[in-house]
Amino acid sequence: MRIRSLRAAATIGFMILVAQTAIVRAAEIKVLSASVFTGVIDDIAVEFQRMTGNKVIIDYYTPAVVMNRIQANEPADVTILSRPLTDGLQQQGKVVPGSIVDIAHSAVAMAIRKGAPKPDISSVDGVKRALLAAKSITYPDVTRGGATGFLVTRVLEHLGIAEEMKPKTKYPRPGEFASAVLARGEADIAISQPMEVLAEAGIELVGLLPPELQSPQEFVFSASLLAGAKELKAAKAFIQLLSSPAAAPFLKAKGMQPG
């Protein structure tokens, strides 16, 4: 769908939200977001600013860095993280009780460079064969946090090939996605989330890993108000927009599923 159509859909939907919500204009909202949302919600933020006059500043980091910044009480209004991490923050008193809203969910997929033969990953055995046949693979380093790295680590152990894959693994540099490693030609296969693959030229999705290798509860992403939020009205309105039907076309276009 073209961005003009997406903006039209968002404008119609958000006009309703604006009419229903008293928003303080000229506020500046700071968002601490998991890096997986890089480029996913930027257009939504632009629409929010255009309709309300409220500025949205989004800082993208790995989940571990976001958590550290929140623990250090960095001034911010909204955070976007996986639901398990957000629930943990609420238990610690870092998130306003009752403010957590699920905005999107994702899954883990396999990607290759464009033009390369597509392996059959419709079964667990197919995934195992594809990984063993690859000369090199890439996926997020589990030591930097993030659901994908943890999931892939468990998958390799479940398949019984964790040790075999170690010398074939090329981890992304700090601050980049596994899809970037694949796009540079430094790996044959990337295991990543779809939105990360769609953001890179020269690579393509093979498909999602089979359901037996997924962990849906770890890939639900939520927006919530931070306990130290200063721009409460504007921040609540922004979260409302992220979870509204008006935001759905933007999320889908970037490889995420709303809600």
C-alpha positions in Angstrom: 0.0 0.0 0.0 1.4 3.4 -0.9 2.3 5.8 1.9 -0.3 8.4 0.7 -3.1 5.8 1.2 -1.7 4.9 4.6 -1.6 8.6 5.6 -5.2 9.0 4.5 -6.3 6.1 6.5 -4.4 7.3 9.6 -5.8 10.8 9.2 -9.4 9.7 9.1 -8.9 7.4 12.1 -6.9 9.8 14.1 -9.2 12.7 13.5 -11.7 10.7 15.5 -9.2 10.1 18.3 -8.4 13.9 18.4 -12.0 14.7 18.7 -12.4 12.2 21.6 -9.2 13.2 23.5 -8.2 16.4 25.1 -4.6 16.8 24.1 -2.2 19.5 25.3 -0.7 21.0 22.1 3.0 21.8 21.6 4.0 19.0 24.0 7.2 17.0 23.4 6.9 13.3 24.0 10.0 11.2 24.4 9.8 7.5 23.6 12.3 4.8 24.5 11.7 2.0 22.0 13.2 -1.4 21.3 15.3 -1.2 18.1 13.1 -3.7 16.3 10.6 -0.8 15.8 13.2 1.3 13.9 11.4 2.8 10.9 8.1 1.0 11.9 6.4 3.8 13.8 8.2 6.8 12.4 5.4 7.6 9.9 2.8 7.2 12.7 4.7 9.7 14.8 4.7 12.1 11.9 0.9 11.9 11.5 0.5 12.4 15.3 2.6 15.6 15.1 0.8 16.8 12.1 -2.6 16.4 13.6 -1.8 17.6 17.1 1.3 19.7 17.0 2.9 17.5 19.6 6.4 16.5 18.8 7.5 12.8 19.2 11.2 12.0 19.8 11.9 8.3 19.5 15.2 6.8 20.7 15.8 3.3 19.4 18.0 0.9 21.4 18.4 -2.8 22.0 16.0 -4.0 24.7 18.8 -4.4 27.2 19.8 -0.7 26.7 16.2 0.5 26.9 15.8 -1.4 30.2 19.0 0.0 31.6 18.0 3.6 30.7 14.6 3.1 32.4 16.2 1.6 35.4 18.5 4.6 35.6 15.3 6.8 35.6 16.1 8.6 32.3 13.4 11.2 31.6 10.9 9.8 29.1 7.2 9.4 28.6 6.6 6.2 26.7 8.4 2.9 26.3 7.9 0.2 23.6 9.2 -3.2 24.5 8.1 -6.9 24.4 5.2 -7.6 26.7 7.3 -9.8 29.1 9.8 -7.0 29.6 7.0 -4.4 30.0 5.2 -6.6 32.6 8.5 -6.8 34.5 8.9 -3.0 34.5 5.3 -2.6 35.8 6.1 -5.0 38.7 9.1 -2.8 39.5 7.0 0.4 39.6 8.7 1.8 36.4 5.5 1.7 34.4 2.2 3.4 35.3 -0.2 0.6 36.4 -2.9 -0.2 33.8 -1.2 1.8 31.1 0.2 -1.2 29.1 -1.3 -1.6 25.7 -0.4 -4.3 23.2 0.2 -2.6 19.8 1.8 -5.3 17.6 3.1 -8.8 17.4 5.7 -10.5 15.3 7.4 -13.8 14.7 10.8 -15.1 13.6 11.7 -15.8 10.0 14.5 -16.9 7.8 15.9 -14.7 5.1 18.4 -15.1 2.2 20.0 -12.9 -0.4 17.9 -12.3 -3.5 18.5 -14.8 -6.2 19.8 -17.5 -3.8 17.9 -20.9 -3.8 15.1 -20.9 -1.2 15.3 -23.8 1.2 12.1 -25.6 2.3 11.6 -24.6 5.9 8.0 -25.8 6.2 9.0 -28.4 8.8 11.4 -28.5 11.7 13.6 -31.0 9.8 13.7 -28.6 6.8 15.0 -25.8 9.0 17.7 -28.0 10.4 18.8 -29.1 6.9 18.9 -25.5 5.7 21.0 -24.3 8.7 23.4 -27.2 8.3 23.8 -26.7 4.6 24.6 -22.9 5.0 28.2 -21.9 5.0 27.4 -19.1 7.4 24.4 -17.7 9.3 23.6 -14.6 11.3 21.1 -13.8 14.1 21.1 -11.4 17.1 23.7 -12.0 19.8 21.8 -13.2 22.9 24.2 -11.3 25.1 22.8 -8.0 23.9 19.2 -8.9 24.9 16.2 -9.2 22.6 13.7 -11.9 22.0 15.1 -13.1 18.7 18.5 -14.0 20.0 17.1 -16.0 22.9 14.7 -17.8 20.6 17.3 -18.7 18.0 19.6 -20.0 20.8 16.9 -22.3 22.1 16.0 -23.4 18.5 19.6 -24.4 17.8 19.8 -26.3 21.1 16.4 -28.0 20.4 17.7 -29.1 16.9 20.9 -30.4 18.5 23.2 -28.3 16.3 24.2 -25.5 18.7 27.8 -26.5 18.8 28.0 -27.2 15.1 26.6 -23.7 14.2 29.0 -21.7 16.5 31.9 -21.5 14.0 29.4 -20.6 11.2 27.7 -17.8 13.1 28.4 -14.1 12.3 26.8 -11.8 14.8 25.6 -8.3 13.9 27.6 -5.3 15.0 26.2 -3.4 18.0 23.2 -1.4 16.9 22.5 -3.3 13.7 20.2 -6.1 12.7 21.1 -9.6 11.4 19.5 -8.6 8.1 22.3 -6.0 7.6 24.9 -8.8 7.9 23.1 -10.8 5.3 22.7 -7.8 3.0 26.5 -7.2 3.1 27.0 -10.7 1.9 28.7 -11.9 5.1 26.2 -14.7 5.7 24.1 -17.1 3.7 21.1 -17.1 6.0 19.7 -14.6 8.5 17.2 -15.5 11.2 15.4 -12.3 12.0 12.0 -10.7 12.3 10.2 -9.8 9.1 10.3 -6.0 9.6 14.1 -6.1 9.8 14.3 -8.0 6.5 11.9 -5.7 4.7 14.1 -2.7 5.6 17.1 -4.0 3.7 17.6 -4.1 -0.1 19.0 -7.2 -1.8 17.6 -9.8 0.6 14.2 -11.5 0.9 12.2 -13.6 3.2 12.1 -17.4 2.9 9.2 -17.5 5.3 8.4 -17.8 9.0 9.9 -20.7 11.0 7.4 -23.5 11.7 5.0 -22.9 14.7 6.9 -25.5 16.7 9.9 -23.2 16.7 8.1 -20.0 17.5 7.3 -18.4 20.9 4.4 -16.1 20.3 4.2 -14.7 23.8 7.7 -13.3 23.5 6.9 -11.4 20.4 4.0 -9.3 21.6 5.1 -5.7 21.8 3.5 -3.2 24.1 3.5 0.6 24.6 3.2 2.0 28.1 3.5 5.1 30.1 6.7 5.4 32.2 6.3 6.3 35.8 8.1 9.6 35.4 6.2 10.7 32.3 5.7 14.5 32.2 3.4 14.7 29.1 0.7 12.3 30.3 -2.2 13.5 28.1 -0.1 13.7 24.9 1.6 10.4 25.7 -1.7 8.6 26.3 -3.0 9.9 23.0 0.1 8.7 21.1 -0.3 5.2 22.7 -4.0 5.3 21.7 -3.0 6.0 18.1 -0.4 3.2 18.1 -3.1 0.7 19.1 -5.9 2.1 16.9 -7.1 0.8 13.5 -5.6 3.9 12.0 -2.1 2.6 12.8 -2.7 -0.9 11.4 -1.8 -0.2 7.8 1.5 1.3 8.8 2.4 -1.8 11.0 1.4 -4.3 8.3 3.4 -2.5 5.7 6.5 -2.9 7.8 6.0 -6.6 8.5 4.2 -6.5 11.9 0.7 -7.5 12.8 -1.4 -5.1 14.8 -2.6 -5.9 18.3 
